[in-house]
């Protein structure tokens, strides 16, 4: 028998163009002995599949498999192990993922798509073969954290184009890991100037909200409550202002018997807690942290700069600080990340996501909106 291509269909390759003795079978579950048709990928991998599963998932395959077939042995039709071979244009990686969506969960798990290009390949194939339900399931992969971390702007554009509200909002949040002014990206033509302006305004407002935390350290004091709980920041709790000409390199013995610390203290600390002196590295860390957070207001920024500071403090070769900096910075990073998330969660993306991208109008003069 020979499958006849649908009229004007670019999806099925002529059998004579792909007949090959070098093809190999795909791995389970697409090697089933009771399968009733073979789909051959563009890179010569043969998938033994069941017509029923494909027909139930796709009107395209339902029509294809329902076409009356010529007698077996017709010229140009390849038969392998008693099954008709149907060549398709997709490579084996894309075809494997697509078929897993078609199969019952008892036979195949949904594919784990973690690269945006793979998602787009499967999405295109699902659209080609009229797999409408599966196309929607594949599109939800735009909310996969690994995909978002790698391509947040592209995910935002793709989700916005499809009016996927939750995915659009989540992608907008992930764009905060990028600089305020984005560089060109492939799908930028999928969104309007209003969409992009709304995204930039959202990013700027998030940065402003997080940057405002630097003006009041009461949230840090509320967390630690006493100077002894954050001695890793100042070395030792003291009161009042330092006397004139205080040497910031003075050794301050630790009350707990640990080695004395000679790390530089700041004479004019902006981020001191409980009337303590602050280490100079703490002042530098906080200043740089909020500068970077204004540009990228997200937890990833906190984690990156905290790790950098831990290493720089250890490089001071102070036995006292080196023994405490890792645990202390880990605790503070968790605190700061929570505060960043709290501030960001209050900022609203000023887009009507129920309206198609090309029909929405955004007012750049609108003030900050909060949920």
C-alpha beads as a LAMMPS data file, in Angstrom:
LAMMPS data file: protein, C-alpha beads

371 atoms
370 bonds

1 atom types
1 bond types

-500.0 500.0 xlo xhi
-500.0 500.0 ylo yhi
-500.0 500.0 zlo zhi

Masses

1 110.0

Atoms # bond

1 1 1 0.000 0.000 0.000
2 1 1 1.049 3.581 -0.589
3 1 1 -0.067 6.628 1.394
4 1 1 -1.187 9.420 -0.872
5 1 1 -0.168 12.922 0.282
6 1 1 -2.984 15.322 1.073
7 1 1 -3.567 17.877 -1.690
8 1 1 -0.968 20.669 -1.584
9 1 1 0.499 19.172 1.605
10 1 1 4.156 20.047 2.320
11 1 1 4.230 17.799 5.377
12 1 1 4.683 14.378 3.792
13 1 1 7.829 13.726 1.769
14 1 1 7.553 11.525 -1.360
15 1 1 8.536 8.011 -0.353
16 1 1 10.951 7.606 -3.241
17 1 1 12.961 10.541 -1.947
18 1 1 13.610 8.926 1.419
19 1 1 13.859 5.195 0.792
20 1 1 16.907 4.097 2.726
21 1 1 18.389 0.914 4.094
22 1 1 20.344 2.949 6.680
23 1 1 17.390 3.936 8.854
24 1 1 17.291 2.905 12.520
25 1 1 14.421 2.388 14.906
26 1 1 13.633 4.922 17.596
27 1 1 13.800 4.019 21.273
28 1 1 10.806 2.958 23.369
29 1 1 7.924 3.512 23.314
30 1 1 8.243 4.043 19.558
31 1 1 9.575 0.577 18.822
32 1 1 6.459 -1.375 19.750
33 1 1 6.107 -4.741 18.016
34 1 1 2.349 -4.247 17.519
35 1 1 2.571 -0.804 15.929
36 1 1 0.764 -0.464 12.582
37 1 1 2.674 2.286 10.754
38 1 1 6.167 3.770 10.651
39 1 1 6.908 7.499 10.626
40 1 1 10.400 8.242 9.318
41 1 1 12.091 11.441 10.459
42 1 1 14.225 13.616 8.196
43 1 1 17.374 12.157 9.795
44 1 1 16.318 8.562 9.025
45 1 1 14.970 7.428 12.394
46 1 1 11.929 5.153 12.155
47 1 1 9.144 5.505 14.712
48 1 1 6.825 2.513 15.007
49 1 1 3.548 4.107 16.067
50 1 1 -0.174 3.396 16.304
51 1 1 -2.495 5.061 13.815
52 1 1 -5.239 5.245 16.434
53 1 1 -3.261 7.479 18.823
54 1 1 -2.285 9.863 16.036
55 1 1 -5.770 9.937 14.511
56 1 1 -7.383 10.756 17.853
57 1 1 -4.893 13.596 18.402
58 1 1 -4.851 15.073 14.898
59 1 1 -7.478 15.581 12.207
60 1 1 -4.592 15.643 9.722
61 1 1 -3.540 12.090 10.552
62 1 1 -7.160 10.975 10.776
63 1 1 -7.703 12.055 7.174
64 1 1 -4.329 10.721 6.017
65 1 1 -4.864 7.254 7.455
66 1 1 -8.444 7.201 6.162
67 1 1 -7.473 7.674 2.510
68 1 1 -8.065 4.484 0.440
69 1 1 -4.733 2.905 -0.371
70 1 1 -3.517 1.218 -3.589
71 1 1 -2.644 -2.458 -3.592
72 1 1 0.434 -3.548 -1.669
73 1 1 3.641 -3.651 -3.705
74 1 1 2.938 -0.454 -5.630
75 1 1 6.017 1.168 -7.088
76 1 1 7.794 3.690 -4.845
77 1 1 6.166 2.580 -1.597
78 1 1 8.601 1.393 1.053
79 1 1 7.606 -1.395 3.383
80 1 1 9.732 -2.173 6.433
81 1 1 9.062 -5.192 8.627
82 1 1 5.602 -5.392 7.116
83 1 1 4.692 -1.768 7.903
84 1 1 4.220 1.172 5.540
85 1 1 6.858 3.885 5.934
86 1 1 5.556 7.482 5.992
87 1 1 8.405 10.020 5.746
88 1 1 7.892 13.404 7.439
89 1 1 9.876 16.641 7.407
90 1 1 10.681 16.824 11.140
91 1 1 13.944 15.540 12.619
92 1 1 13.900 12.745 15.181
93 1 1 14.249 15.058 18.190
94 1 1 11.187 17.075 17.233
95 1 1 9.189 14.031 16.149
96 1 1 9.931 12.188 19.398
97 1 1 8.660 15.124 21.475
98 1 1 5.574 15.577 19.305
99 1 1 4.612 11.896 19.474
100 1 1 5.014 11.826 23.248
101 1 1 2.310 14.464 23.488
102 1 1 0.070 12.264 21.295
103 1 1 0.541 9.077 23.290
104 1 1 -1.378 8.197 26.501
105 1 1 0.490 9.027 29.689
106 1 1 0.591 5.312 30.546
107 1 1 2.844 4.727 27.529
108 1 1 4.898 7.934 27.309
109 1 1 5.571 10.895 29.581
110 1 1 5.329 14.376 28.143
111 1 1 8.746 15.520 26.871
112 1 1 10.832 17.767 29.074
113 1 1 11.390 20.753 26.799
114 1 1 13.993 23.056 28.338
115 1 1 15.386 24.849 25.276
116 1 1 13.256 27.462 23.521
117 1 1 14.329 26.401 20.032
118 1 1 13.112 22.867 20.773
119 1 1 9.808 24.263 22.020
120 1 1 9.360 26.276 18.830
121 1 1 10.167 23.281 16.622
122 1 1 7.543 21.141 18.360
123 1 1 5.075 24.032 18.366
124 1 1 5.482 24.455 14.617
125 1 1 5.004 20.733 14.041
126 1 1 1.894 20.659 16.246
127 1 1 0.402 23.488 14.228
128 1 1 1.273 21.826 10.911
129 1 1 -0.416 18.572 11.851
130 1 1 -3.520 20.220 13.362
131 1 1 -2.683 19.090 16.895
132 1 1 -4.640 21.960 18.431
133 1 1 -4.828 20.695 22.003
134 1 1 -1.204 19.662 21.954
135 1 1 -0.201 23.048 20.523
136 1 1 -1.679 24.694 23.620
137 1 1 0.114 22.240 25.899
138 1 1 3.423 22.886 24.168
139 1 1 2.927 26.646 24.410
140 1 1 2.594 26.350 28.180
141 1 1 6.270 25.345 28.162
142 1 1 6.948 29.084 27.936
143 1 1 6.529 29.007 31.724
144 1 1 9.291 26.415 32.218
145 1 1 11.850 28.129 34.522
146 1 1 14.831 26.863 32.512
147 1 1 13.364 28.224 29.287
148 1 1 12.491 31.531 30.956
149 1 1 15.911 31.946 32.544
150 1 1 17.599 31.550 29.181
151 1 1 15.174 33.520 26.957
152 1 1 12.792 35.693 29.026
153 1 1 12.259 38.381 26.383
154 1 1 11.504 35.896 23.629
155 1 1 9.119 34.019 25.926
156 1 1 7.371 37.296 26.745
157 1 1 6.862 38.097 23.058
158 1 1 5.650 34.600 22.195
159 1 1 3.273 34.410 25.145
160 1 1 1.971 37.924 24.506
161 1 1 1.269 37.118 20.859
162 1 1 -0.816 34.116 21.922
163 1 1 -2.655 36.093 24.650
164 1 1 -1.381 33.686 27.297
165 1 1 -1.955 35.831 30.353
166 1 1 -0.192 33.858 33.095
167 1 1 2.782 33.053 30.868
168 1 1 3.097 36.695 29.781
169 1 1 3.140 37.956 33.366
170 1 1 5.646 35.319 34.431
171 1 1 7.918 36.070 31.474
172 1 1 7.729 39.796 32.275
173 1 1 9.000 39.023 35.773
174 1 1 11.865 36.950 34.389
175 1 1 12.920 39.847 32.139
176 1 1 14.022 41.572 35.339
177 1 1 17.134 39.405 35.143
178 1 1 18.072 41.354 32.005
179 1 1 19.299 44.972 31.683
180 1 1 16.634 47.686 31.650
181 1 1 17.240 48.428 27.973
182 1 1 17.109 45.099 26.127
183 1 1 19.091 44.229 23.052
184 1 1 17.420 42.955 19.879
185 1 1 15.796 39.524 20.087
186 1 1 14.280 37.290 17.419
187 1 1 10.598 37.671 18.258
188 1 1 10.629 41.421 18.876
189 1 1 8.456 41.907 15.787
190 1 1 5.684 39.859 17.444
191 1 1 4.914 42.621 19.939
192 1 1 3.929 46.248 19.462
193 1 1 5.708 49.378 20.612
194 1 1 3.032 49.662 23.304
195 1 1 3.861 46.176 24.575
196 1 1 7.562 46.980 24.742
197 1 1 6.943 50.338 26.420
198 1 1 4.738 48.695 29.041
199 1 1 7.469 46.123 29.702
200 1 1 10.148 48.811 30.047
201 1 1 7.951 50.829 32.408
202 1 1 7.323 47.723 34.484
203 1 1 11.062 47.040 34.670
204 1 1 11.867 50.624 35.671
205 1 1 9.173 50.713 38.348
206 1 1 10.403 47.440 39.823
207 1 1 13.937 48.809 39.914
208 1 1 12.789 52.028 41.590
209 1 1 10.800 50.117 44.219
210 1 1 13.733 47.864 45.116
211 1 1 16.239 50.744 45.089
212 1 1 14.100 52.564 47.668
213 1 1 14.990 49.872 50.225
214 1 1 18.445 51.410 50.600
215 1 1 17.020 54.489 52.324
216 1 1 15.841 52.630 55.430
217 1 1 17.603 49.668 57.021
218 1 1 14.868 49.057 59.602
219 1 1 13.872 45.883 57.748
220 1 1 17.373 44.536 58.387
221 1 1 17.233 45.479 62.068
222 1 1 13.827 43.853 62.437
223 1 1 15.286 40.638 61.089
224 1 1 18.375 40.493 63.317
225 1 1 16.917 42.281 66.387
226 1 1 20.246 42.493 68.240
227 1 1 23.823 43.366 67.325
228 1 1 24.998 39.931 68.424
229 1 1 22.886 38.344 65.699
230 1 1 24.765 40.215 62.979
231 1 1 28.255 40.571 64.453
232 1 1 29.600 39.281 61.113
233 1 1 28.721 42.678 59.602
234 1 1 30.460 44.934 62.127
235 1 1 32.970 42.740 63.926
236 1 1 31.834 43.752 67.405
237 1 1 28.922 45.776 68.688
238 1 1 29.808 49.273 69.880
239 1 1 27.807 52.374 70.714
240 1 1 28.106 56.013 69.896
241 1 1 30.341 57.556 67.268
242 1 1 34.016 56.749 66.925
243 1 1 36.414 59.226 68.495
244 1 1 38.349 61.596 66.213
245 1 1 41.205 60.068 64.209
246 1 1 39.962 56.547 64.888
247 1 1 42.120 54.074 63.020
248 1 1 39.723 51.956 60.948
249 1 1 42.321 49.198 60.812
250 1 1 42.387 48.877 64.621
251 1 1 42.256 45.277 65.865
252 1 1 38.988 44.644 67.667
253 1 1 39.124 41.511 69.832
254 1 1 36.040 39.338 69.555
255 1 1 33.993 38.821 72.683
256 1 1 33.484 35.167 71.826
257 1 1 37.194 34.457 71.922
258 1 1 37.688 34.211 68.175
259 1 1 40.813 35.713 66.604
260 1 1 41.021 39.514 66.517
261 1 1 39.869 41.160 63.283
262 1 1 41.820 43.777 61.381
263 1 1 39.416 44.227 58.468
264 1 1 38.824 47.914 57.604
265 1 1 35.841 49.643 59.223
266 1 1 33.989 52.567 57.741
267 1 1 34.180 55.854 59.634
268 1 1 31.005 57.122 57.967
269 1 1 28.814 54.036 57.639
270 1 1 25.547 54.450 55.771
271 1 1 24.328 50.933 56.425
272 1 1 25.339 50.503 60.069
273 1 1 23.043 48.526 62.350
274 1 1 22.361 48.972 66.075
275 1 1 24.773 51.925 66.253
276 1 1 27.627 49.599 65.248
277 1 1 30.620 50.317 63.133
278 1 1 30.319 48.638 59.732
279 1 1 32.981 46.807 57.839
280 1 1 34.072 48.707 54.759
281 1 1 33.347 45.655 52.646
282 1 1 29.739 45.717 53.929
283 1 1 29.320 49.356 52.926
284 1 1 30.797 48.656 49.483
285 1 1 28.627 45.568 49.100
286 1 1 25.388 47.382 49.932
287 1 1 26.204 50.324 47.682
288 1 1 26.990 48.078 44.724
289 1 1 24.054 45.790 45.465
290 1 1 21.415 48.488 45.170
291 1 1 23.060 49.989 42.110
292 1 1 22.901 46.628 40.351
293 1 1 19.420 45.860 41.698
294 1 1 18.078 49.030 40.137
295 1 1 19.158 47.643 36.774
296 1 1 18.223 44.002 37.473
297 1 1 15.749 43.833 40.388
298 1 1 15.649 40.092 41.034
299 1 1 16.906 37.364 43.338
300 1 1 19.533 36.245 40.833
301 1 1 21.245 39.626 41.214
302 1 1 21.383 39.198 44.992
303 1 1 22.817 35.694 44.759
304 1 1 25.472 36.673 42.227
305 1 1 26.807 39.700 44.088
306 1 1 26.625 37.939 47.471
307 1 1 28.801 35.108 46.146
308 1 1 31.287 37.634 44.787
309 1 1 31.452 39.430 48.145
310 1 1 31.953 36.209 50.117
311 1 1 35.005 35.459 48.017
312 1 1 36.383 38.990 48.312
313 1 1 36.062 38.907 52.120
314 1 1 37.822 35.536 52.272
315 1 1 40.584 37.034 50.162
316 1 1 41.259 39.473 53.051
317 1 1 42.685 36.460 54.919
318 1 1 40.926 37.378 58.151
319 1 1 40.349 34.207 60.149
320 1 1 37.472 35.759 62.101
321 1 1 35.519 37.082 59.090
322 1 1 36.289 34.146 56.845
323 1 1 34.728 31.757 59.338
324 1 1 31.461 33.689 59.464
325 1 1 30.947 35.354 56.104
326 1 1 29.469 32.380 54.224
327 1 1 26.690 31.629 56.697
328 1 1 26.035 35.297 57.436
329 1 1 25.809 36.293 53.803
330 1 1 23.573 33.311 53.019
331 1 1 21.087 34.453 55.664
332 1 1 21.172 38.071 54.522
333 1 1 20.803 37.079 50.860
334 1 1 17.650 35.154 51.688
335 1 1 16.308 38.170 53.566
336 1 1 17.111 40.609 50.770
337 1 1 15.705 38.277 48.113
338 1 1 12.408 38.107 50.016
339 1 1 12.288 41.906 50.219
340 1 1 13.012 42.215 46.501
341 1 1 10.239 39.724 45.718
342 1 1 7.827 41.606 47.968
343 1 1 8.498 44.898 46.226
344 1 1 8.356 43.442 42.729
345 1 1 5.102 41.618 43.470
346 1 1 3.440 44.978 44.085
347 1 1 4.219 46.321 40.626
348 1 1 1.686 45.776 37.882
349 1 1 2.445 45.229 34.205
350 1 1 0.291 47.907 32.569
351 1 1 -1.144 45.773 29.773
352 1 1 -4.658 44.533 29.109
353 1 1 -3.703 40.934 28.433
354 1 1 -7.217 40.042 27.317
355 1 1 -6.792 42.266 24.254
356 1 1 -4.677 41.147 21.271
357 1 1 -1.256 42.753 21.152
358 1 1 -1.920 44.701 17.960
359 1 1 -5.094 46.314 19.326
360 1 1 -3.991 47.550 22.727
361 1 1 -3.041 51.120 23.510
362 1 1 -0.815 51.952 26.443
363 1 1 -0.581 55.370 28.079
364 1 1 3.071 56.085 28.977
365 1 1 1.971 58.917 31.267
366 1 1 0.124 56.588 33.635
367 1 1 1.574 56.431 37.098
368 1 1 2.684 53.366 38.948
369 1 1 -0.075 50.859 39.482
370 1 1 -0.077 48.303 42.212
371 1 1 -2.080 45.147 42.544

Bonds

1 1 1 2
2 1 2 3
3 1 3 4
4 1 4 5
5 1 5 6
6 1 6 7
7 1 7 8
8 1 8 9
9 1 9 10
10 1 10 11
11 1 11 12
12 1 12 13
13 1 13 14
14 1 14 15
15 1 15 16
16 1 16 17
17 1 17 18
18 1 18 19
19 1 19 20
20 1 20 21
21 1 21 22
22 1 22 23
23 1 23 24
24 1 24 25
25 1 25 26
26 1 26 27
27 1 27 28
28 1 28 29
29 1 29 30
30 1 30 31
31 1 31 32
32 1 32 33
33 1 33 34
34 1 34 35
35 1 35 36
36 1 36 37
37 1 37 38
38 1 38 39
39 1 39 40
40 1 40 41
41 1 41 42
42 1 42 43
43 1 43 44
44 1 44 45
45 1 45 46
46 1 46 47
47 1 47 48
48 1 48 49
49 1 49 50
50 1 50 51
51 1 51 52
52 1 52 53
53 1 53 54
54 1 54 55
55 1 55 56
56 1 56 57
57 1 57 58
58 1 58 59
59 1 59 60
60 1 60 61
61 1 61 62
62 1 62 63
63 1 63 64
64 1 64 65
65 1 65 66
66 1 66 67
67 1 67 68
68 1 68 69
69 1 69 70
70 1 70 71
71 1 71 72
72 1 72 73
73 1 73 74
74 1 74 75
75 1 75 76
76 1 76 77
77 1 77 78
78 1 78 79
79 1 79 80
80 1 80 81
81 1 81 82
82 1 82 83
83 1 83 84
84 1 84 85
85 1 85 86
86 1 86 87
87 1 87 88
88 1 88 89
89 1 89 90
90 1 90 91
91 1 91 92
92 1 92 93
93 1 93 94
94 1 94 95
95 1 95 96
96 1 96 97
97 1 97 98
98 1 98 99
99 1 99 100
100 1 100 101
101 1 101 102
102 1 102 103
103 1 103 104
104 1 104 105
105 1 105 106
106 1 106 107
107 1 107 108
108 1 108 109
109 1 109 110
110 1 110 111
111 1 111 112
112 1 112 113
113 1 113 114
114 1 114 115
115 1 115 116
116 1 116 117
117 1 117 118
118 1 118 119
119 1 119 120
120 1 120 121
121 1 121 122
122 1 122 123
123 1 123 124
124 1 124 125
125 1 125 126
126 1 126 127
127 1 127 128
128 1 128 129
129 1 129 130
130 1 130 131
131 1 131 132
132 1 132 133
133 1 133 134
134 1 134 135
135 1 135 136
136 1 136 137
137 1 137 138
138 1 138 139
139 1 139 140
140 1 140 141
141 1 141 142
142 1 142 143
143 1 143 144
144 1 144 145
145 1 145 146
146 1 146 147
147 1 147 148
148 1 148 149
149 1 149 150
150 1 150 151
151 1 151 152
152 1 152 153
153 1 153 154
154 1 154 155
155 1 155 156
156 1 156 157
157 1 157 158
158 1 158 159
159 1 159 160
160 1 160 161
161 1 161 162
162 1 162 163
163 1 163 164
164 1 164 165
165 1 165 166
166 1 166 167
167 1 167 168
168 1 168 169
169 1 169 170
170 1 170 171
171 1 171 172
172 1 172 173
173 1 173 174
174 1 174 175
175 1 175 176
176 1 176 177
177 1 177 178
178 1 178 179
179 1 179 180
180 1 180 181
181 1 181 182
182 1 182 183
183 1 183 184
184 1 184 185
185 1 185 186
186 1 186 187
187 1 187 188
188 1 188 189
189 1 189 190
190 1 190 191
191 1 191 192
192 1 192 193
193 1 193 194
194 1 194 195
195 1 195 196
196 1 196 197
197 1 197 198
198 1 198 199
199 1 199 200
200 1 200 201
201 1 201 202
202 1 202 203
203 1 203 204
204 1 204 205
205 1 205 206
206 1 206 207
207 1 207 208
208 1 208 209
209 1 209 210
210 1 210 211
211 1 211 212
212 1 212 213
213 1 213 214
214 1 214 215
215 1 215 216
216 1 216 217
217 1 217 218
218 1 218 219
219 1 219 220
220 1 220 221
221 1 221 222
222 1 222 223
223 1 223 224
224 1 224 225
225 1 225 226
226 1 226 227
227 1 227 228
228 1 228 229
229 1 229 230
230 1 230 231
231 1 231 232
232 1 232 233
233 1 233 234
234 1 234 235
235 1 235 236
236 1 236 237
237 1 237 238
238 1 238 239
239 1 239 240
240 1 240 241
241 1 241 242
242 1 242 243
243 1 243 244
244 1 244 245
245 1 245 246
246 1 246 247
247 1 247 248
248 1 248 249
249 1 249 250
250 1 250 251
251 1 251 252
252 1 252 253
253 1 253 254
254 1 254 255
255 1 255 256
256 1 256 257
257 1 257 258
258 1 258 259
259 1 259 260
260 1 260 261
261 1 261 262
262 1 262 263
263 1 263 264
264 1 264 265
265 1 265 266
266 1 266 267
267 1 267 268
268 1 268 269
269 1 269 270
270 1 270 271
271 1 271 272
272 1 272 273
273 1 273 274
274 1 274 275
275 1 275 276
276 1 276 277
277 1 277 278
278 1 278 279
279 1 279 280
280 1 280 281
281 1 281 282
282 1 282 283
283 1 283 284
284 1 284 285
285 1 285 286
286 1 286 287
287 1 287 288
288 1 288 289
289 1 289 290
290 1 290 291
291 1 291 292
292 1 292 293
293 1 293 294
294 1 294 295
295 1 295 296
296 1 296 297
297 1 297 298
298 1 298 299
299 1 299 300
300 1 300 301
301 1 301 302
302 1 302 303
303 1 303 304
304 1 304 305
305 1 305 306
306 1 306 307
307 1 307 308
308 1 308 309
309 1 309 310
310 1 310 311
311 1 311 312
312 1 312 313
313 1 313 314
314 1 314 315
315 1 315 316
316 1 316 317
317 1 317 318
318 1 318 319
319 1 319 320
320 1 320 321
321 1 321 322
322 1 322 323
323 1 323 324
324 1 324 325
325 1 325 326
326 1 326 327
327 1 327 328
328 1 328 329
329 1 329 330
330 1 330 331
331 1 331 332
332 1 332 333
333 1 333 334
334 1 334 335
335 1 335 336
336 1 336 337
337 1 337 338
338 1 338 339
339 1 339 340
340 1 340 341
341 1 341 342
342 1 342 343
343 1 343 344
344 1 344 345
345 1 345 346
346 1 346 347
347 1 347 348
348 1 348 349
349 1 349 350
350 1 350 351
351 1 351 352
352 1 352 353
353 1 353 354
354 1 354 355
355 1 355 356
356 1 356 357
357 1 357 358
358 1 358 359
359 1 359 360
360 1 360 361
361 1 361 362
362 1 362 363
363 1 363 364
364 1 364 365
365 1 365 366
366 1 366 367
367 1 367 368
368 1 368 369
369 1 369 370
370 1 370 371
